[in-house]
Amino acid sequence: CNRFTTRICSIWRLSMSKSADLARGITNNLISSTTTSNTANVSMTVGNYDNYRLEIIGLVPVTDDVDAKLEFSTDSGSSYISSSIYASYLAFRMDAASVDSIANDSNNAAFLTLGPNFDDSANVGSTLELWMPNLSNNVTTGQRRNGWWHYSGYSNATGIRHVYGGFHITNTSAFNNIKFSFSSGNIETGVFNLYGVQSV
């Protein structure tokens, strides 16, 4: 692709990606898309799909050096669970030869920590992807939930990192709402795309 055919190539790649998903028997349906601007949090409804994929692009906090967090609700966002979330992550520097590992970053916690030390510089927005299977008991009932996430971006004082994480939720109730926020301050920018992933 060159600068004259960039748009055509982008459409072709998107088409090929969707075709690959269909070939595997998977459909990705956009449920909601939210663009933030100095927003306190982003709340999203879940409930009708086997799996959910949250994609966040250009994520920047208002406050420097904060953690991202995700909360889960069983009553449409009136309240959020107060415990039962376990998680850890492994971070790799992309500008230096080092590894930063945090075990039990969320240990019987009320929220899932999706990565620490987000930087508030306007031009260093991070990209994050989160997979959440069986949130609403559409696949199986009475079982704990397991999922995974990863992001690339600039972390305050720790350089450029790529982070892999996993989580385990012991609460077996059906969730119908999730909420993203930072540990302090608002979300300066970020495009939040929530997809429902279904087998066909």
C-alpha positions, 0 to 999 in steps of 0.5 A: 500500500502507498499513500494513494491507496491507503484508504482502499488497503484499510478497507481491505484489511478490515474486510479480511479481518471480518472474513477471518472471524467468520471463517472461525465461526465468530461474529464481532458486533459493536454494542457501543462506542463512546468518545471521552473528553474529561469524563469521570467514567464510562459505563457500558451495558452487557448481557446478551453475548457469550463473550465481550471485547472492550477496545480502548484507543488513545487512552489518556488520564487527566491526572498523571501516574494513575491506575486504570480500573474496571468494575462489575455490576449485577444490578445495571450499574446501581452498585458494583461488587465489593470483592471477589476479583483476582488479577496479575500482570506482566509488563515488558519495556519496549525501550529497555531490556527489563520486565516488571511483574506484579502478582495479585495486583487485584486480590479479592478486590472490588475492581480489576486493575488494568495497568498502573502509571498511566501518563497524562501527556496528550500525545502518548495515548495507550491502546488497551484490549480486554476479553471477558467471556461468559460475563452474563452466564450465557455459556455456562452458569454457576462458574467463576469467570476468567479473562485476559487483557493487554495494552501498549503505551507510555507509563509514567516514569517507566517508559514504553511498555507492553502489558499482559494481564489475566483475571479471575472472578469468584462471583458467579452472578450474571453481570449486566454492567461494567464501568471503567475509570481511573484511580484518581481524576477523569479520563482526558481522552479515549475511544471506548468500543465494546463488542459482543462476540458470538459463535455462529 
